[in-house]
Amino acid sequence: MFTSLTKARRPIVVTLAVGALIAASVLPAGGAPAPSSASAAAPVAASAPKAPSGTPASPYAAGKYVVVLTKAPIASYSGGTANIPATKPVAGKKVDLNSQAARKYASMLSADQTRVAASAGVKLKQKYDVSLNGFSATLTSAQAQKLAATPGVLAVAKDTMRYTTDDKVDYDFLKLAGSNGVWASLGGTAKAGKGIVVGVIDTGFYPESKSFAGARLGTAPDPSNPNRAYKVGSQIVMKKANGQMFTGACQVGDDFTANLCNTKVISARYFGDSFIANAGANFVDYASPRDADGHGSHTASTAAGYGNVAASVDGVEFGKISGVAPAAAIAVYKALFLTSTGEGSGATSDILAAIDQAVTDGVDVINYSVGGGSESLPVDPIQLAFLSAASAGIFVAASAGNSGPGASTMDNTSPWVTTVGASTLKSYEGTVVLGNGQKYAGASVTVQSTVGPKPFVTSVSVKLAAAAAADAALCKLGTLDPAKAAGKIVECDRGVNARVEKSAEVKAAGGVGMVLVNLAPTDTDSDVHTVPTVHLDSALGLLARTYAATAGATATLVPGNVTTVVTPYPQMAGFSSRGPSLSSDGDILKPDIAAPGVGILAAVSPDNNHGRKYDFYSGTSMAAPHIAGLAALYYAAHPTWSPMEVKSAMMTTAVNTKNQDGTDNTDPFAQGAGEVKPSAMFNPGLVYDADSADWLSYLEGLGYNTGTDVPAIAPSDYNQASIASGALIGSLTVTRKVTAVTPGLYYATASVPGFKVTIAPSILNFNRVGEVKQFKVTLTRTTAPVGAYATGFLTWKGAGTSVRSPIAVQPLAVRSPVSVDLTGASATTSFSVTAGITGSFPITATGLTPGTQQASSVTATTAKQFVVDVPAGTKIARFATRVAKDDGTKDIDLGVYLSTADGLVLVGSSGTALAGETVDLVAPEAGTYVALVSGFQDAPGTTSTPFSFRDYEVGADPNVGTFSVTPANATTTTGQVLTLTATASGLDANTAYLGWITYVDGSGTVVQGNPTK
């Protein structure tokens, strides 16, 4: 189902996520939460309803915030202030902070920041002026509200935690090595990425790893190697491929000295003022660039680790590995830290400081393997900082997130960022040979020699008498009986507890091997288990489990795939987050591209990895640095290209991933344009370019007032190498511009099932490199089902190249408001909808229901769970929290999870700065849901926040009174505007109700009866 809302123009006031699970929301002037559109998959988190009338003026809880000002930062200032020339660098140049213009402009920004802060009586903590114009500060509720209303303030954002996106768990899968590989075409590993600096914002690095080996830094340039870094006093400088100078430093700290940088790692800094101050006793990391977690070492070595390094795990040799850009230099910006929970995380304000420094230093590429299962808005301060970084010519690669395969689970979806999904590579495999002769291959790095034949049993059959069967099925710690499991190969179900914990329990019980079975279709993982293990997909695993339950079953674990079935690759990982993007209402296509992210072997820190210096990790965190490394290779060959040209070159030359049956996967919401193909990306033919003016126009088109005079564009018209629309009524025409890399004659073809696609002009002739031409694409629905996405491709062919762009459009039967209100015991309201079809147009009213309410409370550090059964036939399920006086002094957040065989899956979240939160699920799957209400801020002088938890299951709950909508039936033509009237009676004026108006395609409008109650 799809609900849409035309956004009003508004100043930007952002309330950001709390942790990785809570979605951000935008607040319009006056403080009422603004609804946003929801996408088509079910269940789908629908928009938050309009705030009730009488909502108090301040939606802000007291706490630490980042305040963003409207004037452009140094990296993107293009002039306009009297006597201060532009400080935005020209193509191929870095930001020059020492120029007279930059110094004058920085002084002006600083004065503005001080003045704005003083106007609200605020004491500044951190200032930002390079990639972001703003400051961080601890604010009262009143101060935050006053700043939000202050002229020249663009955003007021909660300083929140950001999390790494890996699941801790080599072949030359990208065809980089060899005499015909990409490295050879660039001059070999000694030149692949030379003169380029990859900035990694992460958990630091492990300096003793051979992947970060380099020569000692000299004190003067090397005439024979002009791109070799050297020291100038306490600074480290390097002449880059574009002739500009990088300037870094090796910051001393815990167990880290200035001599740990070298010609490979030419800068290492850490940014933890906010995080360390707030972590307290939970802080178990180094206050230095040293990596205690392993995540930062893994991403940095994947992107640009030293070439041909021997890697082993627990004594098993896995050959030699290299970073994607082995000759590139690395600059480490540690802004995420390990806590006692074992998770790497960092504060927004610290991450902003790291981005600011990376832009100042002059990196060419930033890798940001940080994100969550809810989408950061394009006006999130980190996303805005990346806008300025991209404006300064820096390519930003970012993780899509690990919350797949559900729809709309991505993060980092801003168009100036390259959003990366995770695909599989040719897996290390093992085979389970059963006593009945069947052979099943699966993922394995621990079956190095044959194990068995041995008795093969299910874990439930060898459980301890006191252990619950459900726990034993998952091989939870302390559930297996050594008297029954010793000497056997044990089948364990995937889900809930860590995969490696399962093998640890098998070993503790004396088992000699494990077969790990997926209960539902998802990825298999090459984890380093404590007993030889083969991880089987659900189709084969459930067969193996059935056999294990038979008397006398035996199994043998054999290295490699000895079956006749070849495992297709690359496939999209099940965990890889999917589109469509909600922040754009589906009007830009994300993710952009896919890269290997499953079972990636790279450097780690021994501290948090069982003493290992190399390990296999899986996640979109592992996919992003592949793209960052490839961008470094590109910049080494084309130093003056823009970030969007590089992104376009990768996207338009990408290839389809595979389905489990080996057929092509063309799902753009999983793979974007496809998996990157390095051997083709250097010959893109044509590229789609964009710059800061396009990005600001995109924001204006979304309804945000950027404080600039750029014209608004429809988000679908943003010039990127893909086409998308989440709400197509009848037909859509978009405009694109392409720039010639290889001149010649190009002709276009396009196909989207159920649509007529026309391209005008369909033939483009380019006479020179750099020539730009414009074309239009019109998509007109013919037979495509409404309410479902149709996908296809637009391809330009010519000059010996093929330039392919994915298309994803969703035709709608209706465009309607997200919600309408009815107030009182009897009420009537009228509203308009736009028809997207010609013919019969039935309209149905369901409800109204009072739902159920439960009183509870949370503190700022606790959470409460509410279990809700959602019956089949529910039209919309609402989960909500309400407080007596939502005045911005208290703050709680809401996450909703569906209980599945693999555990709890996040399906919706709400995290405004208020205590009243709402998650709506349209046409939800029947089942058991868990609503998690988390405290964030108690009101001053209190130690808890009382609230009412409410749930509604419209269509399944009993109705109260009468509710109708007219007309109940209509006949429409495409594009026709209808006026509808909703009427209710027999209600209790002091009770809140919920209803649903269903349209011809199953989409609808939420009806809120007495919403202030």
N, C-alpha and C positions, 0 to 999 in steps of 0.2 A: 504494500500500500504506500501511497505517497501523499503527504500533505505539504502544501506550499504556502509561503507567505511573502508578499512583496515587502522588502525591508525599507523602512523609512530612513532618511538621511539622519545621521546622528553623530555626536562626538563619541570618541572611542573611550570606554572605561572598561577595563578588562579585569575579571576575577578569575584567577588561574587555578590550575589543578592542585589538589592536595594528594601527593603521591602519584603513582602511575595509574591509578584506577579511576580517578575522578575527572569528569569532563570539565572543560572550561566553559564559561558563558560570558556573553557580552551584555552590559547593562546600558540602556539608553539614559539620556538626561532625565533626572527625576528618580532614578534608582529602581524602576520596575524591570524585572528580567524580561529581555526581549526574546520572543520565540524565534526558533530557526527551523528550517525544513528538516524532514526526516526522509530517509531513502527507502528503497523498495523491498528489500528482503525482509522476511518475517522470521523471528520477531525483530522488530525494528524499534529502536529508542526514538519515540516521537518527541516533538518539541515540548519544552516546558510551557505551561499555560501563561497567559497574561497575569501579571501580579494583580492581586485584588486592589480595588480602589481603597485608598486610605493607607497603602503601604507607607511606612515612615520614610522620611526623606533620606536617611543614611543607610545604604546597604553594606557598609563596611564595618568589619570587626576590627578592634584594635590589634596591631601587630606590625610586622615588618613588611614594607612594600617597596616596589620599584616604580618610580614616577618617571614617565617618558614625556619629554617636551616636543612640541610640534616642529621646531626648527631642525633642519637636517643636521646630522652629525658631520664631523670633518670628512669622513670617507665618502659621503654622498652629497656634500654641499657643492652646488653647481653655480654659485654666484647669486647676485641679487641684493646683497647688503652693500650699502655705500662704502667705498674705499676698501672693500675686502674682496679680492678676486676669488674665483672658485678654488676649492681645495680638493675636490674630487679628482683622483688621478686619471690621466688619459689612458687609453688602452695600452696595456703592457707595462705600466708604471705602478709603483707602490705609493702609498700615502706618505707624503713628506711632512712630518710633524715639525720639522725645523725651519720650514719656509716662513717668511714673514707673514704671509696670508694665513697659514695654519695657526701661527702663534696668536695673531690678532683675533682670528675667529674662535679659537679655543678660549681666549680671555673673555670674549663676548658671551660664549655659551656658559662659562663658569659664572659670570656675573648674573646671567639669566637664572641659572639654577639656584644660586644663592638668594636672589630676589624672590623667586617663587617659593622657595622653602621658608624664607623669613616671613612671607605674607601669611603663612599658616602657623608660624611659630615652631617650625620644624628644624631639628638639628640633623645636618647631613651626615651620612656614614660613608658611602662610596659614591664617587662621581664617574660618569661615563661620557666621553665626548668623541670617540673615534668611530665606533660602529653603532653607537646609540647615544642620543642626547638625553641624559637623564641622571637620576641619582637614586640611591636606596636610602631608606630612613625608617625608623620606628615611628608609627603614627597612631594617634588616637582615632577613634571612629569619626569624630568631628573634623579632625585635621585631614583625614583621607577624603571625606566628603567635600571639604572646602577646596582641596587641591583639584579634585575632579571637576569642579565648577570654575576653576581659575583659567582665564584666557591664556593660551599658549601651552596648556597641558593636554597632551594627546591621550595618555593612558595612565591609569593607576592600577598596578597589578600586585597581587599577593606574592610575596617572596616564598616560593614553594620548592619542594624537593623534586628532583628529576632522577630517573633511574636508568641503569644500564639495561640493554635489551639482549642478553644472551642466555641460553640454557647451557650450563657447563656440561658438558658431556665428559706421499701426496702426488695425488696424481696431478699431471699437468693438464688440468681440465680446461684451461683457457687457451691452450696451444701457444704458450709464450716461449717455451724453450725449444731447442733443436735448431738444426741448420736452416729450416724453413719457418721458424717461429717468429713471433713479433719482436722479441728481443734482438734476434739476429738482424732483422730489417732496420733496427734502430742503432746498430753498431755493437751489439752484444750487451751483456749484463753490466759491464763497466760504464756504459753510456745510457742505459735505459732509465730515463728519469733524471739524468745528470743536469745540475743547475736548477733543480726544482726543490722547493721545500714543502713538505706535507705537514701541516699542523694537526695534531691529534688532541682533541679535548676529551679527556677520559680519566682513568685512575692512575696515571703515571706510567713509569716503565721500570723494568728490572735491568739495571745497567750492566750487570755481569753476564747477561745473555749474549751468546755469540751472534745472535740476530741483530744486535746493536753495536757490534764491534766496528771500530774505526781507528785510524791513526791519531796520535796525539796532535793537538792543535798547535800549529806554529804561531809565530808572532808577526808574520809578514806574508803577503801574497806569494803564491807559487807560480812563477812565470810559465812553467810547463803545464800547469793545471789551473786556469783562471777561475774555475768554479769550486776550488777547494777552500773550505772555511779556515779562518785563522782568528787569533785573538787580538783585540786592540784594548789594552787595559782589562777591565772586567767584562767587556763586551765580546761577543763572537759575531763575526761578520762573514758574509759569503756573497760573492757576485753571482747573480742568478742568470738563467738562460736568456732573460729579456734585457740584461745589462744593468738591472737595478740591484741595489744592495739589500740583503736581508741582515737585520741586526737583532741578535738574541743575547741570552745570558744563561749561565748555569747557576741557579739559585741554591744556596746551601740550606741545609735543614737536617732533620733527623736521619742519621745514617746516610748522609748524602753530602759529598764535597764537590767543590767546583771543578775538580779534575775528572769527574765522571762523564762529562761531555767530551765529544771527539768529533772527527770529521763526518761521522754518520749522524749522531744525535747532536745537533749544533745549538740547541737551546733546550732548557728544561726549567720550568717554573711551576709553582703551585699556587692555587687560589682557594683558600678555605676559611676566610674570616668569618663568614656567617655559619658555615656548616660546623666548624670545629667549636665555635662558641656555643652552639645549641646542642651538639651531640653529647657533651658531658662525658660521663663514664662509659657511654656506649661507643666512644671513639676508640678504635683499635688499630688505626692506620699510622703511617708516618706523616708528620708535618713537614713534608718535603716532596720532591718529585718522585721519590721511590714508590714503586707499586707494591702494595700489600695484597691486592685483590687478584690480579692477573689479567683482568679484562683489558686494561690499557696496553699492557705489553702485547697481548694477542692482536688487538686491532692495529697497533703501530707496526708490528712486525709483518702482519698480513699486507698492509699497504706498501711498506717501503723497507722491509727487513733486509739485512745483508744477504747476498746471494750464496747459494750452494752451501748451506749450513747443515751438518748432520744432525738429525733429530731422532731421539728415542724417547719412549715412554715406558717407565717401569722395566727398563732393561731390554725392551723390544725395539729393534732398529727399524725405522720407517724411511730410510734413505735421506736424501738431501732436500731441503726446502729453501725457498726464496720468497722475498716480498714481491708484490706485483711490479713495483718500480724499484729494483734493487740498487740503482745508482742515485736515487733521490735522497735528499737529506730529510731528517725528521726533527720537528720542533714539538716538544712535549708540553702540554698545558694541563696540568692535573687540577681538575675541578670537581672530581667525584672521589669519594672516600669510603673505605670499608668501615662498617660498624659491627657491633656484636651480633647483629642479626645475620651477618654473612652476605649482605647485599651492598653493592656499590651504589652510592647515591650522592647527590650534590644539590646545593641551593641555587636557585635562579640567579641571585645577585652575584655569586661566585662564578657561575658559568658566564654571565655577562662580562665580568672582569676578564675572564680568559679569552673570550672572543675579541674584546677590545684590544688586548695585548697582542693577539695573533695578527689582527689587522695592522696594528702599529708596527709590529716586527717585519711584516711584509711576506707572510706565507703565500704560497700560490694555491694551495688546496687545504680545506678543512675537512677532517672526518669527525662526524658527530654520531656516535653509536649510542644514542640516548633517546628514550621515548617510552611510551606506554600504550595502553589499549584504548585510550580516548584521545581525541584529536585536539591538538593545540590550535588555537585560532591564528590566522595570519597576522593578527595584531598582538599576539603574545610577544613580550619584549625580546625573547630569544629569537623568535622568527624575524622580528624587525631588525635585530642586530645582524642576522644573516642577510637580510636585504641590503644593508649597508656594506657588508663584506662582499657580497656578489657585485654590488655597484662599484666596488674598488677592484674588481677583476678576479676575485677569489672564488674558486669552484667549491661548493659545499655539498658533500655527500652525507646523507642522514638515513638512519634506520627507519623502515616503515613500521616496525613494532612486531611483537611476538604474540599477538592475541587472535590470530587466525584460527580456523578458516572462516569465522563469521564475517558477515558483511559490515562494512564501515567501522573497522577496528583499527585503522591506521593512526599514526602520528606523523608530524613533520611533513605536512602536505602543502606548504606554501610553494607557489610556482617557481620562485627563485632558488629553491632547494631541489637537489636531485634525490628523490625518495626511492629507496632501494628495498625490494623484496628478496627473500632468500630462496634459492633453488638448491637442488641436490647435485652432487657430482658422482662420478663413478665410484661406487662405494667399496670399502673394504668389506668382504663378505665371508660368510661361513655357511655350511650346509648342515641341516639336521637330517640325518639318515635314519628313518624309523625302522623298527623291526618288521613292519609289514611291507617293506620295500619302497615306500614313498620317500622322496627326497625334496626338502624345502629349503631354499636359499634365503638368507636374510643378512642384515648388517652385523658385522663383527670385526673387531680388531684384537680380540683376546683369544680366539681359537687359532693358535699358532702351530699346534700339532694335534693329531687325532685323539679324541677323548671317547673311550667306549669301545665296543658296546657296553652300556650300563643300563640298569633298570631306569625306566622313564616314568615319572609319577607327577600327578598334579600336586600343587602345594597344599591344597585342602586335604588331600589324602594322607599327608605326613604332618599335619598340624599338631600342636600341643593340645591336650584335652581341654584346657581352660581357654584357649584362643578362639575368638569368634571366626566363623568360617569366612566372613567377608574380609576380615583383616588378613587371614592366612592366604586367601586367594591372591592378595596383593603382596605377599611375602613381606609384611611389615616386620620390623625388628621385634624379636621375642615371640614369634608365632609358630615357628617350626620346631619339631621334635627331633633332636639328634638321633634318638634311637630308631627313628623311622626314615630319616632323610640321608643318613650317612651313606656315602658311596653311590649315591643316586644322582641322576640328572633331573632337575626339578623344573616344572613348568610354572611360571609366575605371570599373573595378569598385570598389564600396564595400568597405571592410574594412581592418583592421590599422592603416594609417597615417591621419593626420588628413585629413578631407575637404578642407580648404583647402590642404593640402600637395599634393594631387593637381592642383588647378588651377594651383598655383604651378609644378609641373613642366611642365604643358602650356604655360604662358606661357614658361617658360625655353627650351622647345624650339621656340618660335615658333608654337604653335597659337593659333587665334583664338577658340576656344570649346570647351566641354566638356559632354558628357552624362554625368552620374554615375548609375550603375545599381546599384540594390539587388539583391543576389543571392538574398535571401530576404525574405519579407514583414516589413517594419518601417516605421518612420516615414521621411518625407522632410523635408529641412531647408533652410531659407532662409539658408544661409551667405553671407557676403560673400566671394565668390571673386575671384581675381585676373584671370580671364577670364570673359566671359559664360557662365553655367552653368545648365543645367536638371537638377534631381535627379528621376529617375523611380523609381517603385516597381518591384518585381520583375516584376510581370505585364506591364507595358509596357516596362520597361527591357531585359528579356531579348530581347523582340522587336526593339527598336532595335539591340541589340548584334548579333543575328543578321544584320540588314540591313547594318550597318556592315562586316561581314566579306565582303560581296559586292563584286565588281568594279564600279567606277564609282559607288559609293554617294555620295549627297550629302545634305546636311541644311541646314535653315535654322532658326535660333533666333528666335522671335517673342515679343514681350512679351505677357503675359496668357494666358488660356486661350481659345484660338480653336477648341476642339473642341466637340462637342455634349454631352460628358460632364462633368457637374458633380461636382467633388470634394466628397464629403460631409464635414461637420464638425459638431460636434467629434468626433474620434476619439481613443481613448486612445493616447498615444505608446508605441511599442514599448519604449523604454527605461524607461518608468515602472514602478517596482517593484510587484510583485503580492503578494497574500496567498495562502494564509491565514497568520495570525500563529502562529508556533511557540511564542512565550513564553506564550501562553494555551492552547496545545494546540488552537487553532482555535475557542476558545469565546467570543471577541469578534471582531467583523468589522472588518477593516482592509484598505485605507485607509478613511477616513471619507467622503471626498468628492474630486471632481476639479475642477481649474481650469486655465485656459490655461497651458501651459508649453513650447510649441514656437514658436521664432522670435519671441521677445518682444523688442520694441525698447524700450530704456530707457537711462538714463545709465550710463556706465562711466568708469573712470580711463584717460586716454591712456597712462599708463606701460606698461601690459601689453596694450594693445589697438591697436597699430600707430598710435598717435597719435589714435585716434578718441575722441570724447567721448560718442558714442552707438553702440550696437551691438545686434545680434540675438544673444541667448543662448537656449539650450534646456535644460531640465532641470526636475526637480521643485523645484529651488531657485527657479525662476521661477514655479511654480504656487503655492507656499506664500504668498508675499507678496500674491497676489491675495486669498487668503482672509483674511490679516491685515488688508488694507485694507478688505475688506468688513466685518470685525468692528469696525473703527474707525467705519465708517458706522453700524453697528448701535448701538454704544455712544453715539454722538452723539444718536441718537433715543431710546435706552432706557438711560440711564446706570447704572441699578441692576440690570440683568439679570446673571445669572451666566454664566460662560464656557460652561457646558454647555447653558444655554438658548439662547444664541446659536448654538452648534454644532448643536443640534437644529433650530433654525429653518432653518439652511442645508441640513441633510441632508434634512429631511422635505419640502422644497419643491424639491429638485434634480430634474433631468430626465436621461433616458438619453442617453448618448453614442451615436455611430453606428459601425457596422461599415463596412468598405471598400465593401460593396455598397449602403450607404445604409440598411440595416435597423437597428433598434434594438439596441444592445449592452446587455445586462442583466447582464453579468458583475460581481458585486459585488467580486470579488477584484482587478479592474482599476480600476473606477470608484467603488467604495464605494457610496454612496447615489445617485451620478450626478454630473453637472456642476452646479455651483452656478448658481442662477438668481436674480440679485439683484432682479429685478422682482417675484418672488414671495416672497422670504424675509422680507419685513416683515409678511406675513400668514400666519403658520404655523398658526393655529387652536389647536393643542395643542403642548406641548413636553415633552421628556423631560429632567428635571433630575437632577443628582447633585452631591455635594459631597465634602469630605475624608473624612467617615465612610464614604461609599460606596466611595471609592478604597482606604481601609485595609481594608475588608471584602473587597474584590476581591483584594487582596494576601494576606490571610489565607486566602481560598478557594483561592489558588494554592499554598498550603502554606508561605507565609512568615510567620514570627513577627514582627509589627511592634512588639511590646512594648506594645501597647494592649489595651484590653478590648472592642474592637469585635467583633461576631460575624462569623464567616466566612460568605461567600456563595459559591455556585457561580458561577464566572465568567460562565456563560451568563445568570445572573440579574442581572448588572450592568445598571443602568437607563440604557441608551443607546438611541438611535433606530435600532437594528438588532438582529437576533437571529442567533446563530450557535452551532453545536456541531460540534466536530471529531470526536466519538466518540459518536454516538447509537446506543444499543442499544434497538431496538424503538420507544420513544416518549420524548418529552421534553416537560416542562411548564416554562415560564418565566413569571416574574412581571414586570410592568412597571407604572410609574406615570406618568400624564400630568397636566400642569398646564394649565388653561384660559387661553389668551390671548384667545380670542373665545368667550364663553359660548354654549351652545346644545346641541342634540341631535346626537350623533355616532353613526354605526353603522359597524361594522367588516366588512371583507372581507379574505380572505387566500387565496393560492393558491401551492402548492409542488408541482410535478409529482411524482407517486409518493407523496404524503403526504395523509392526511386532516388538515385543520387546523381546530381549534375554538377560538373565542375566548369567554371567559366573564368578565364579561358582554360581549355583542357590541353592546350599545347603552349609551352613557354620556350622561347629561344633566348639563350644567354650568350652574349658576345665576349664577355670578359669576366675574369675573376672578381668577385665582390659586387657584381650587378644584382640589384634587388628587383623582384617582380611580385605583383600581388595577384591573388586569385580568390574566387568565392566558391564555396561548397554549399549546395542546397540539398537538404534531406527532407523528402516528403513521404509521410507514412502512406503505405498502401494496404498491406495485409499484416503488418507487425502487430502482435497482441499488445493491447494497452496495459500499462502497469507493469511491464517487464522490459528489461534492457535488451536492445538489439545491438549486436557488435559486428564489426567488420574492419576493413582496412582501406586507406587511400594510399595509392602508390604512384610515384613519379618515376618513369623509366627513361633513361637517356644517358649519353656520354659514357656508356659502359657501366652504369651504376643503376641501383634500384633504391629508391628513397621511400620507405614504408612508414605510415603513421596509423596507429590504432584509432578506431572510432567506437564510442559507446553512447547510445542515446536511448532515453526512456520516453516513449510516447505516453501521454496521459489522456484519460477520458475526461478529466476535469482538473481545473486549477481552483483550489478552494482555500478559505482561511483555515489556519491551524485550529482555532478555537473560537467559540462565541459564548457569551455569558447570559444567563437568565437570573434575575434577582427578584426575590419575594415568593409568596405562596403561589401566585399566578403571574406569569410574565410572558412577554412576546418580544422577539427581536428579528430584524431582517438583515440579510447580508447577500452578497453577490458571489456567484461562481461562474467560471468560464468553461464551456463545453469543449472537449477535444475530439468529439466524434459527431457523426451525422446519423440520426436515427433515434430509437427509443432511449430515454434517459430516466430510468427509475431512481427514486430517492426514498430511503427507508430510515425511520427514526427508531432507535433502540434506547431503552432506559426510561426514566431516570432511576438510578440506584444510589442509596446512601452509603453503600459499602460497609466496611467495618472500621472501628477505631480502637486503638489500644494506647493507654497512657504509659509513659516510660520516661527515662532520663539517661543522659550520658555526661561524663566529664570530658575535659579537653583531651584526655589521654585514654579514654575507654570507648568501647563500641558495644552495640546491642544488635542481636540478630532476630529477625522475624521470619518465620517460615509460612509461606503462602501457597496454597494449592490453587492452581489456575485450571479450571475445567475446560474440556473441549468445547468449542463453539463461542469462546470469549471473543468479542469484537475488539475490545481494548482493555488492557489491564493497567491500572494506575497504582503506583507505589509513591507515597508522599509523606513528608514530615511537616507538621505545623506547630508553631509556638504561640503563646498568648500575645506576646508583643515582639514582633520581629523588627527591632530597632537598630540592627547592625552591631549591637554590643556582644552578641553571641553568634556562633557559627557551627553548624553541623553539616555533614555531607552524607550522601546516600549512594550506595552501589547495589545493583540488583544482579543476582547470579541464578543461573539455571542449574539444577542438580542433574548431572549426567553420570554415566558409568565411569567416566574418566575424572570425575570430580566436579567442582563448581566452575562454571563458565560465565564470565562477565557478559551481560547482555544489555546493560544500560547503567548510566551513572549521572549524577548531578552534584556539582560542587561550587555553587555560588558563594558569595561572602555572607549570605543570609542563613538563617536556620530553617527556613521553609524550602524544602527541596522536592522535586517532582521528577519521576521517571515514568513515561508512558510506553507501553509495548503494544504495537498494533498487530492484531491477529496473532497473538502469541502462541507458541507451541504449548499444548497441554502438558502439565507436569508440576513438579514441586520447585518453587523459587525461594531463594533466601535473600531478604533485604538486609543489608548491613548498614546500620546508622552509626557513623563515626563522629566523635566529638573533635572539634578543632579549636574552639575558643569559647570559654565561659564568660558571661557578663562580669564586669568588674564587681568585686565584693561577693561573688558567688563561687561555689565549688562544683556546680553541676548545671545542666540545662534540661529542664523538663520539656517534653514534647509529646505530641500525639502522632502515632504512626497510623496511617490510613491506607487501606487497599480497596480497590474497586475492580470487579470483574464484570464489565458491562456485557450483557447478553447471557450471562450465567447467574448473576445475582438477581434477587427479587426486585421488581420495579415498584415505585411509589407514585401515586397520582396518575395523571395522563400526560402524554408527551407526543407531539406530532410535528410534522414539517409539511409545508405546502409550497409548490405543488408536489404531490407524491409521485407523479409521473409527468414527463414532458417529452416532447420531440424536438431535437436540437439539430443545428448544423455546426460544423467545426468552427470554433471561434466565437460562437454566440454567448452573450452574457445573460445569465438568469438571475432573477431576484428571488430568494427563498425566504420564507417566514417560519421560524420555529416558535412553538407555543407549548407552555407547560402549565399545569394546574394541579391543585391538591397536594402541594408540597408543604413542608414545615419550614417557615421562613428562617428558622434558626439552625437548620441542618444543611450541610453541603452535599450536593448530589453530582452525579456524573452520567452523561449520556453520550451517544455516538450517532452521527448521521452518516449513513453509508450511501455512496454513489455507485454508479453503474459498474465501475471497475473494482469495487471493493474498498477503495480508499475512503477517507471520511474526514469529518470535522468533529473535534471534541466539543461537547456541550457541558458547560459548568454551571450548575444550579447553585445560587447563593455562594459564590466562590470565596467571599470574605469570612465565611463561618468555619 
